[in-house]
């Protein structure tokens, strides 16, 4: 039987010790898409590695299932008489501890800027290596990035480029269009009220149907500076004045479906034309119609947790007397609780990439009702 265990390293990834169950207990870890994940666990103080030298703040830690690494990060220990508690953040949390200490020039493509931002972290010998930075359509960044946390700088790049990032279990940094794989033809999260035997998620799903922030046409306004030249005493003199500018972006497909739903955003500050356009398109991308399944509880005896990762695309099917849902969703978080008292489930966060969601028709409802009546008559 595979056992969970932890390996502990110093900040340069020099090995310090390894602790196995049952001397570690109450493990809960979470992976998050493009964000730092977390882990908490307890270690029995009697273990020979459970000392203040090995369990030192900011030391590196890996959680393994047998010999397979399933989570890695940095630790923040609290020591007790019989049990020590380790609060941990994943390796992306290192970017919260470092700053971009210079200005990175404007008018460069996002992937070039990301390379320069990540290069700053290489100076600090945290043992994170370059994996890949590749965006298929990187936007031009017209605002300087400097004197902010590396995590904030990278988040700004992701917002503009719609990219995703991670530090993988291989300790390498990746910033890509998609960090996961399309597994929608192989993995389906399913709940069917009529056929529970084929279901692999509990009946504790959450459906979000929110149109309060929805818009398919966004008009943005800002100030801009206009420069002009006049001749004074025979010499050209450059002057400027401030005026208003507007830009509108729209989603034609959504307008065809729902009609125009417009919103207006006044950015207030002075922006150049390119930056205003980027901000309006960014705003449009966030004003989506949220109707999706999220936070499903997946049965671990029916879905192998080693087969799914944040960023992966999976199929989600839900059939009840109210909904008939079939969608492809991106995994945004995975939480696993490992203890004697924990339920045998994974909590998985999802966001819809494609959706085919509708209440059941009256005909569907009658069919389901007849099926339930037949099952009752047959004693099922």
N, C-alpha and C positions, 0 to 999 in steps of 0.2 A: 504494500500500500504506500502511495506517495505521501510524503510528509512536507508540511510547510516549514520553511526555515529562513533565517536571515543571515546575510553576509554583511560585515561591517568593514568600512575602509576609512582611511584618513582622507583629507581633502584632495590628495593627489592620486587616489585610488590604490594606495598600498594596503594590502589586506591586513586586518587586525584580528578577526575572529569570526566564528560561525556558530549560531545558536539554533537548535532544533526544537520542535514540539517534543514533549509537553512543556518545555521551559519558556515557550512563548505562547501567549493566549490572547483571546479577545481581539482578533485582527479585523480591522475594517479598512479597506483601501478603495480609492476612487481614481479613475482616469477621467480627464476632462478634455474636450476638444479645444485646442489652441489656448488652454489655460493651465495653470499649475493644479495638479491633483493633490490628494492628501492621503495620509495613512496614520492610523493610531494602532498601537498594540502595547501589550504588557510583557515584561520580562521578569522571570523569577530572580530575585537578588542572589540566590545561592549559586547560580551559574557562574563558572569561572571567568566568562567573558563579560559579565554584567558589572563592570567596574567603571569608574569615572574616566579612565584613560581610553578605554574602547568606546564607551557610550559618551562621547564628547560632543558638545554642541557643534553643529555644522559638519560633523562627519558624514560621509556618504553611507547609504544603506540600500541593499537590494533585498526584495522579498522573492523567494523561490518556491516553486511547487516541484518537489523533487530536485532536479538540477536545472529546471527551466526558470529563468528570470521572468517574473510577471509584473514587477513594479520596482522603480528605483527613485531615489531622492536624497534629501538631507534631513538630519534629525535634530530635534530639540528635546532633550531628555529631562524628566523630572524624577528625582530619586526618592524612593520610599524605603522603609525598614525591610519589608519582605518582597515588595514588587516595585519595579521601576516602570514608568510610563514613557513611551516614545511618541511624541507628536512629530509628524514628518510632513514635508512638502515635496512635491516631485521636482525634478531637476530644472524645470522651467522656472521654479521659484528662485533660482540663482540670479535670474535677470532682474529680480526685484532688489537685489543687493548690490547692483553695479550701475554706473551712470555713463552716458555718452558725454565725455568731457570736452567735446569740441563741436563746432557747427559743421554739419555735413551739407555740402553745397546744394543749391536748388537746381531745378530743371534737369534732374536725372531720373532715369526709370526706376521704378520701385524695387526691382530685383538688385540693381546696382547699389541703391541706398541700403537695402537689407544686408548685403555683403559687407558694406562699410560699418554698419551698426554691429553686426555679429563679430567683426574683426576686433572690436574693442574688448569683447569678453575673452578673447584668446590671450590678452595680455596678463590675465589674472591667474593663470595656471590652475583652473578649476577642473581640468581634465575633460572638458567638453570639446569634441572634435567637429570639424566641418563635415556635414553629410551632403546636402544638396540644397541650393536655393535656385528655384526655377519657376517662373510664372509665364504662362503661355501668352498673355496679353498684358504685360506690366504697364500701368498708367505712368504718366510723367508726373513727378512730385514737384510742385512749385513752392512748397513751404520748407524752410530750413528745419532740420531736426538737430537739436543739440541741448546739452545741459538738462536732460531728463533721464529717468531710469531707462535702462535698456528694454525692460518689459513694456514701458509706455511707448517708446519709439517703435518697437516691433508691432504693437497693437495698432498704432496709427497706420503703419504700412498695410496691415491686414484689412483694416476698414476700407482703405482706398482701393486695394487690389482684389478684395474678396478671397484672399488666399487663406491657407491654414498652416499652422506650425506645430512642431513637437520637438522634444529631445527624446529620441527613441531609446529602447532598451539596450541598443548598441552604443549609447552615450554620444550619439552624433546629432547635430542640429539640422532640421529640415524645415524649409519654407516652400510650400508647393501649392498648386491649385487645389489638390486633394491629397491628404496624407493617408487616406484609407483605400480599401479595395471595394470594387463592386461585387458583393456576394449575394445580390438579390435573387439570383437564379439558384442559389444553393442553400440559403438560410432564410427561413420564414418564421417570424413570431406570429403565433396564431391563437385566437380564442374563438371557439365556436360553441354557442350556447346549447346547440342540439347534439353536438358530438364532442363531449368533454375529453374523450379518450385521445383525440388527435390534437388537443390543445396543449401548447407548451408555455403559455403565460396565464397567470392568475386573473381572475375577474376583478382586478383592481387597477385597471387602466384609467387614464385621464384623457378626455377629449377636450381640446381647446377650440373654441369657436368665437373669435374676437375680431370684430370689424371696426372697433372704436378708433384705431390709429390707421386704418386702411386708406390709401390714396393711390390712384393710378396716373395722376398728373400733378406734378409738383412745380410750383413757381417759386424761385428764390430771388431775394433782393439783397443787395449790398451796396456799399459805397465803392467808388473807384476813383483813381486819380488820373486826370487828363493833363498831359504835358503839351506845351506849345512854346514857340520861340518868337520873340519880338526883337526888333533892332532898336537899341537905345544908344544915341550918340555914335552911330555907325558900328556898334558892336552887338552881336547876337546874344540875347539873354534868355535863358530857359525859365519859364514860369509854369505854374500848375494850378489847378483848381480841383475841388472834389465835387462829384456828381453821383446820382443814383444809376444803378444798372440792374437789369433783370435777366433771368434765364429760366426757361421752362423745359422740363423733361417729362416724357410720358411713356407709358407701357401700352402699346397699341393692342396687343393681344388681350390684356385685361379690360381695356375700354370696350372692345368688341363684345366681351362677355357680360360686363356689368354696367356699361355706360360710364360717363366721366364722373370720377370722384376726385375732386381737386383739393389740394391744400396749399397754403402759402407760408413761407418761412422767411423771416427777415433776419439775416445773419448779422446785421448791424455794423460790423467792422469793415474796414477797407480791404477789399480783395481784388486781385487781378482777375481778368476774365477767365483764365484757365482754372484757377482755384474755385471760383464760383461755380463753374460747370461741374467740377468734381464733387463739390459739396451737395449740389442739387441731385446729381445721379446717386450719390451715397444715400441721401435722404429718401429718394424713390425706392431704393433697394430695401430699406428698412420698413417701408409702409406696406407690408404684405398682408394679405388676407389670411389670418391664422386660423386654420381649421385642420387639426392634426391630432394624432395620438401621441402622447408623451408619457414618460415615466412608467413604463410597463414593468411588471415583476415577472422575470423569466425563471422557469423551473430549471434548476441546475442539473437535475437528472435527465432532462430532455434536450438541453442545449449545452454543449461543451464550452465552458467559459474561455478556453484557450483558442477557440475558433473565431472569436469576435474581438474587434478593437475599435476604439473611437475613430471616427472618420469613415468607417465602413458603411456601405449601403446594404440594407437588408429589406426584405419584403415584410409587410405587416398586414395581417388579415384579421378582421374583427366582424363577427356575425352574431347579432342579437336581435331581439324583436323590434329594436328601434333603429339600429344602424347596420349597414352592409358596407364595410370599409375594406378597400384593397389599395395599399399605397406603398411606394418605395420611400424609405426613410433613412436619414443619416444618423448614425449613433453619435450622440454628443457627450455622453457620459456613461460610465459603467461603475457601479458600486458593488463590492463583494464583502459580505460580513461572514467571518469565519470564527465560530465559537460553538460550544456545545448547545447553547440555548437558541442560536440563530436559526431562522427558517432557511430552507434549502433553496434560496432564490438569489438571483442577481437583479438589482434595480438598474434599469437601462433607460437613459434619457434619449429622446428621439426628436428630430425635426423633419418634416415632410419635404422630400425633394420632388416627388410627383404624387398626385392624389386623385383618387376616384372615390369620393365620399358622398353618400346620399342616404337619407332616411329610407327605410324599406317602404315599398309601395304597399297599398292595401292588399293587393294580390299576394305579395310576399308574406304579409302578416297572416293572411288566412292559411296559406300553405304551412307556415311554421306552427300555427295554432293546431291545424289538423295533425301535423306530425307529433306534437306533444300529446294530443288526445289519444292517438294510436299507441304511443309509447305507454301511456297510463293504462289503456285497456289491455295491453299485452303484459302488463306488470313490469315494464322496464323503468 
